Amino acid sequence: MKTMENNNTTSILASTIISRDRFNYLKTLFHQAPLSDSAIRELKTLAKKFDPKMAKWMDENKELC
């Protein structure tokens, strides 16, 4: 049973790392150039988890997104 728990923990950790990397990538692109609507939606979703201040700013300043 312990091996199964370790596998679940490892997969959750890997998923979180991948999500954070994707968030950082989209955030970098956001600061450099306009993003597509789908990329903006993905960035907002990830920002809610990794950078709530940014998510709040994006909600308050929709005209800049």
N, C-alpha and C positions, 0 to 999 in steps of 0.2 A: 504493500500500500504506500509506503514512503516514497518509492520510486515514482509512482503515479502523481503524488503531490508535488514532487520536485519537477516533473515534466510540466505540470499545469503552471507552476510558478515561473518556470523558465519561459514558457510560451507567452504568458501574460507580460513578463518583463520584456521579451523580444518585441511583442506587439506595441508596448508603450514606447520603446526606443524607436521603432520604425515610425510611429505616429509623431513623436517629437521631432525626428529628423525631417519628416514631411512638413510639419508646421514651420520649422526653421527655414526650410527651402522656400515655401510659399511666402513667408514673411519677408525674406530677402527679395523675392521677385516683386512683391507688393510695393516695396520701397523704391524699386527701380523703374517699374513700368506698370501700366494698367493690366489687370488680370481679367480673364474671361469671367462670365457670371458664375459658371460652375466652380472655378478656382476660388472665387470670392466666397461662395457658400461653404466650400470645404475649409477655407482659412478661418471663417467665422466659427465653424463647428469645432475646429481644433483649438482656436483661441479661447473658447469657453473653458476648455480643459487646462491648457498650458499657460494662458496669459489673459485672465479675466478682465484686466484693465483695457487691454487691446480690444477685446470683444465688446466691451461697453462703449469704447470710443467708436468702433465701427458701427454700432447700432445708433449712436447719437449723431454720427456724421455720414449718413448714407450717401449724400451727394459726392463725397470724396472717395467712395469705394467703387 
